[in-house]
Amino acid sequence: MERIRVLIAKPGLDGHDRGALVISQALRDAGMEVIYTGLRQSAEQIVRAAVQEDVDVIGLSSLSGAHNVLFPAVVKQLKEEEAEDILVIGGGVIPVYDIARLEEAGVEKIFTPGTPTGLIASYIEESVKARRGEETRLFQKPRGVDHIGIAVTSIDEAASFYRSHFQLDIQDVVEVPEQGVRVAFLPLGSVTLELLEPLGENSPVQKFIDKKGPGLHHLAIAVEDLQDRLTQMKRSGVQLIDEEPKTGAQGHPIAFLHPKSTHGSLLELVERKDESADGHV
C-alpha cells in the first residue's frame, strides 16, 4: 500500500499546538507521511499546501472555539479547488453538540479529547483504503442492542417479578459452566433480557453482586465481523476482556470489552450468524 500522506493544520488564531504535534508524531509512528503547517493558517493556505503536497487527509485542530467557522471554510475551499477527494477530519476542544453540524458541513470525522491516537490512525488508514478502492476493515454501525444482562441472586424470584408486572415469560434457561452462570432469556420486543444467576462463589457474576449488588450487569451490542472488529479495537488501544470470540449462552460468538475503555460500562459484542427478521433466533 502506498504510504498515506496527512497534512496537520491549525486554522485561525489558535496559538496552542501541543496536541497537533502529538498527533503528528503518532501518525508518523503509524507509518504515515505527515506535513505540519504550523500555527495560524487560513483556509486558503491549508488547502493550497494540501494540494501542493498531494495529501490524502487534512487533519484540523482547534482549541479556540471557532471550529464551526474554520472547519467548514476548509471544506468549502477544497470544493473550490476541486480537491474534494481529500479527506477532512478534525479534533480539539469541540462540544459534542457541534459534531453533527461539522459532519453535515463535510468534515468526515471529529475526534474529541482523550481519543486514543491509535484509533485516529486506524480510522485514517481504513478510510483512505476505502477511498482508494482497496480492501478495508471499516465496519458498519452496530445492528442495535442485542440483549441486556441483569445480575440476580435467584432467577425464579426475578422471573416472578417480570411475569407479574410485565407479563414477560422465560423463553429458555441454560447453564454456562465455563462462565459460572445460569441464564434465563425473557424476550422483550427486539431485545432480550438475560437474567444472570451465579453458579457458585467463584462466578464473575457472584463477584459482581458481592461488590455492587444485583442489577444491570452488561449491555450487549449486535455487530458483524466480530474477530476483525476486536483486532482493530485492540490496535486502537481499546482494552479487551476477550481478545478472541468465545461462545455465548445462545451459541453465538461473543466478546467483552473492559469497562476501563468504555467509560465504566461492561459491553458485550455479539455476532449472530443465523438471524430471523428481528435479529434474533
C-alpha positions as CSV (number, residue, x, y, z in Angstrom):
1,M,0.0,0.0,0.0
2,E,1.3,3.5,-0.9
3,R,2.1,5.5,2.2
4,I,-0.7,7.7,3.4
5,R,0.1,11.4,3.4
6,V,-1.5,13.6,6.0
7,L,-1.4,17.4,6.5
8,I,-2.0,18.6,10.1
9,A,-3.1,22.2,10.3
10,K,-4.1,24.8,13.0
11,P,-6.6,27.2,11.4
12,G,-7.4,30.6,12.8
13,L,-5.7,32.4,15.7
14,D,-5.3,29.4,17.9
15,G,-1.8,29.6,19.4
16,H,-1.5,26.2,21.0
17,D,-0.2,23.2,19.0
18,R,0.9,20.6,21.6
19,G,-2.0,18.3,20.6
20,A,-1.3,18.7,16.9
21,L,2.3,17.8,17.5
22,V,1.4,14.7,19.5
23,I,-1.0,13.6,16.7
24,S,1.6,14.3,14.0
25,Q,4.2,12.1,15.8
26,A,1.6,9.3,16.4
27,L,0.7,9.2,12.7
28,R,4.4,9.1,11.7
29,D,4.9,6.2,14.2
30,A,2.0,4.5,12.3
31,G,3.9,4.7,9.1
32,M,2.3,7.8,7.5
33,E,4.0,10.8,6.0
34,V,2.9,13.9,7.9
35,I,3.2,17.6,7.0
36,Y,2.6,20.1,9.8
37,T,1.8,23.6,8.5
38,G,2.3,25.4,11.8
39,L,0.1,27.9,13.7
40,R,-2.4,30.5,12.5
41,Q,-3.2,29.2,9.0
42,S,-6.0,30.4,6.8
43,A,-8.3,28.0,4.9
44,E,-6.7,29.1,1.7
45,Q,-3.2,28.4,3.0
46,I,-4.2,25.0,4.3
47,V,-5.8,23.9,1.1
48,R,-3.0,25.2,-1.1
49,A,-0.5,23.3,0.9
50,A,-2.6,20.1,0.9
51,V,-2.9,20.3,-2.9
52,Q,0.8,21.0,-3.4
53,E,1.8,18.2,-1.1
54,D,-0.8,15.8,-2.7
55,V,-2.1,14.6,0.6
56,D,-4.8,12.1,1.3
57,V,-6.0,13.7,4.5
58,I,-6.2,17.1,6.2
59,G,-6.3,17.0,10.0
60,L,-7.6,20.2,11.6
61,S,-7.0,21.1,15.2
62,S,-8.8,23.9,17.1
63,L,-8.9,24.9,20.7
64,S,-10.2,28.4,20.1
65,G,-13.9,27.7,19.8
66,A,-14.0,28.8,16.2
67,H,-14.3,25.3,14.7
68,N,-17.8,25.9,13.4
69,V,-16.5,28.6,11.1
70,L,-12.9,27.4,10.4
71,F,-13.5,23.7,9.6
72,P,-16.3,24.3,7.1
73,A,-14.2,27.0,5.5
74,V,-11.5,24.5,4.7
75,V,-14.1,22.1,3.2
76,K,-15.5,24.9,1.1
77,Q,-12.1,25.9,-0.1
78,L,-11.4,22.2,-1.1
79,K,-14.6,22.3,-3.3
80,E,-13.5,25.5,-4.9
81,E,-10.1,23.9,-5.7
82,E,-11.8,20.7,-7.0
83,A,-9.9,18.8,-4.4
84,E,-12.9,17.1,-2.6
85,D,-11.2,13.8,-2.7
86,I,-9.0,14.9,0.2
87,L,-10.5,13.6,3.5
88,V,-11.0,16.2,6.2
89,I,-11.0,15.2,9.9
90,G,-10.9,17.4,13.0
91,G,-10.1,17.5,16.6
92,G,-9.6,19.7,19.6
93,V,-11.9,21.1,22.3
94,I,-15.2,20.6,20.4
95,P,-18.5,20.2,22.2
96,V,-20.4,17.1,21.4
97,Y,-23.4,19.1,20.2
98,D,-21.3,20.7,17.5
99,I,-20.1,17.4,16.0
100,A,-23.2,16.7,13.9
101,R,-23.1,20.2,12.4
102,L,-19.5,19.8,11.4
103,E,-20.1,16.4,9.8
104,E,-23.0,17.8,7.9
105,A,-20.7,20.6,6.7
106,G,-18.4,17.9,5.2
107,V,-15.9,17.2,8.0
108,E,-15.7,13.4,7.8
109,K,-14.9,12.7,11.5
110,I,-14.4,14.6,14.7
111,F,-12.1,13.2,17.4
112,T,-12.7,14.6,20.9
113,P,-10.1,14.9,23.7
114,G,-9.0,11.6,25.1
115,T,-9.4,9.7,21.8
116,P,-6.5,7.1,21.6
117,T,-4.1,8.1,18.9
118,G,-4.2,4.5,17.7
119,L,-7.9,4.9,17.0
120,I,-7.2,8.0,14.9
121,A,-4.5,6.3,12.9
122,S,-6.7,3.2,12.3
123,Y,-9.6,5.4,11.1
124,I,-7.4,7.3,8.7
125,E,-5.9,4.1,7.3
126,E,-9.2,2.4,6.7
127,S,-10.9,5.5,5.3
128,V,-8.1,6.1,2.8
129,K,-8.1,2.5,1.8
130,A,-11.8,2.7,1.1
131,R,-11.4,5.8,-1.0
132,R,-8.6,4.1,-2.9
133,G,-10.8,1.1,-3.6
134,E,-8.5,-1.1,-1.5
135,E,-9.6,-3.8,0.9
136,T,-10.7,-2.2,4.1
137,R,-11.9,-3.2,7.6
138,L,-14.3,-0.3,8.1
139,F,-17.3,-1.6,9.9
140,Q,-20.9,-0.8,9.7
141,K,-22.7,0.6,12.6
142,P,-23.9,-2.0,15.1
143,R,-27.3,-3.5,14.3
144,G,-28.7,-2.5,17.7
145,V,-29.0,-3.7,21.2
146,D,-28.9,-7.5,21.3
147,H,-29.7,-8.0,25.0
148,I,-29.4,-6.5,28.5
149,G,-27.8,-8.6,31.2
150,I,-29.2,-8.4,34.7
151,A,-27.4,-10.0,37.6
152,V,-29.8,-11.7,40.1
153,T,-29.4,-13.9,43.1
154,S,-32.3,-16.1,42.0
155,I,-33.8,-16.5,38.5
156,D,-37.0,-17.8,39.9
157,E,-37.6,-14.8,42.1
158,A,-36.6,-12.3,39.5
159,A,-38.7,-14.0,36.8
160,S,-41.7,-13.9,39.1
161,F,-41.4,-10.1,39.2
162,Y,-41.2,-9.7,35.4
163,R,-44.1,-12.1,34.9
164,S,-46.3,-10.5,37.4
165,H,-45.8,-6.9,36.4
166,F,-44.8,-7.0,32.7
167,Q,-46.3,-10.3,31.5
168,L,-42.8,-11.4,30.4
169,D,-42.2,-15.2,30.3
170,I,-39.0,-17.1,30.3
171,Q,-38.3,-18.5,26.8
172,D,-35.3,-20.7,27.9
173,V,-32.8,-21.3,30.7
174,V,-29.3,-22.5,30.1
175,E,-26.2,-23.1,32.2
176,V,-22.8,-21.9,31.0
177,P,-20.4,-23.6,33.4
178,E,-17.3,-22.1,31.8
179,Q,-18.6,-18.7,32.7
180,G,-20.1,-19.8,36.0
181,V,-23.6,-18.6,35.3
182,R,-27.1,-19.8,34.7
183,V,-29.0,-17.6,32.2
184,A,-32.8,-17.1,31.6
185,F,-34.0,-15.4,28.5
186,L,-37.0,-13.1,28.5
187,P,-37.9,-11.7,25.0
188,L,-38.9,-8.0,25.1
189,G,-39.6,-6.8,21.6
190,S,-36.4,-6.9,19.5
191,V,-34.3,-7.1,22.7
192,T,-33.9,-9.9,25.2
193,L,-33.5,-9.5,28.9
194,E,-31.0,-12.0,30.3
195,L,-31.3,-12.9,34.0
196,L,-27.8,-14.0,35.2
197,E,-27.7,-16.2,38.3
198,P,-24.2,-17.2,39.6
199,L,-23.5,-20.9,39.8
200,G,-21.0,-20.5,42.7
201,E,-19.0,-18.2,44.8
202,N,-16.2,-18.0,42.1
203,S,-18.6,-16.9,39.4
204,P,-17.8,-13.5,38.0
205,V,-21.5,-12.6,38.4
206,Q,-21.3,-13.5,42.1
207,K,-18.3,-11.2,42.4
208,F,-20.3,-8.5,40.7
209,I,-23.2,-9.0,43.1
210,D,-20.9,-9.0,46.1
211,K,-19.4,-5.7,45.0
212,K,-22.3,-3.8,43.6
213,G,-25.4,-5.8,44.4
214,P,-27.9,-7.3,42.0
215,G,-28.8,-5.1,39.0
216,L,-27.7,-4.2,35.5
217,H,-24.6,-6.2,34.6
218,H,-23.9,-5.5,30.9
219,L,-25.2,-4.2,27.6
220,A,-24.8,-6.4,24.6
221,I,-24.5,-4.9,21.1
222,A,-25.1,-6.8,17.9
223,V,-22.2,-6.5,15.4
224,E,-20.8,-8.1,12.3
225,D,-17.2,-9.3,11.7
226,L,-16.5,-9.7,15.5
227,Q,-13.0,-11.1,15.2
228,D,-11.9,-8.4,12.8
229,R,-13.5,-5.7,15.0
230,L,-11.7,-7.0,18.1
231,T,-8.4,-6.9,16.3
232,Q,-8.9,-3.3,15.1
233,M,-10.2,-2.2,18.6
234,K,-7.1,-3.7,20.3
235,R,-4.9,-2.0,17.7
236,S,-6.7,1.3,18.5
237,G,-5.9,1.0,22.2
238,V,-9.2,-0.5,23.5
239,Q,-8.7,-2.8,26.4
240,L,-10.4,-6.1,25.8
241,I,-11.5,-8.8,28.2
242,D,-11.7,-11.2,25.4
243,E,-9.2,-10.8,22.5
244,E,-10.9,-13.7,20.6
245,P,-14.6,-14.5,20.4
246,K,-16.0,-17.2,22.7
247,T,-19.3,-19.0,22.6
248,G,-22.1,-17.2,24.4
249,A,-25.1,-18.7,26.2
250,Q,-27.2,-18.9,23.0
251,G,-24.3,-20.4,21.0
252,H,-23.2,-17.2,19.2
253,P,-19.7,-15.7,19.2
254,I,-19.4,-13.0,21.9
255,A,-16.6,-10.9,23.4
256,F,-16.5,-8.5,26.3
257,L,-14.8,-5.0,26.4
258,H,-13.2,-3.8,29.6
259,P,-15.1,-1.1,31.4
260,K,-11.8,0.9,31.7
261,S,-12.1,1.6,27.9
262,T,-15.9,2.0,27.8
263,H,-16.3,4.8,30.4
264,G,-17.4,2.4,33.1
265,S,-19.9,0.1,31.4
266,L,-19.4,-3.6,30.7
267,L,-20.1,-4.0,27.0
268,E,-20.6,-7.3,25.2
269,L,-20.3,-7.7,21.4
270,V,-22.5,-10.4,19.8
271,E,-22.3,-11.7,16.3
272,R,-25.4,-13.6,15.3
273,K,-24.7,-15.9,12.4
274,D,-28.2,-17.1,11.6
275,E,-30.8,-14.4,12.1
276,S,-34.5,-14.1,11.8
277,A,-36.1,-10.8,10.6
278,D,-35.9,-9.2,14.0
279,G,-32.3,-10.1,14.6
280,H,-32.9,-13.0,17.0
281,V,-33.1,-16.7,16.7
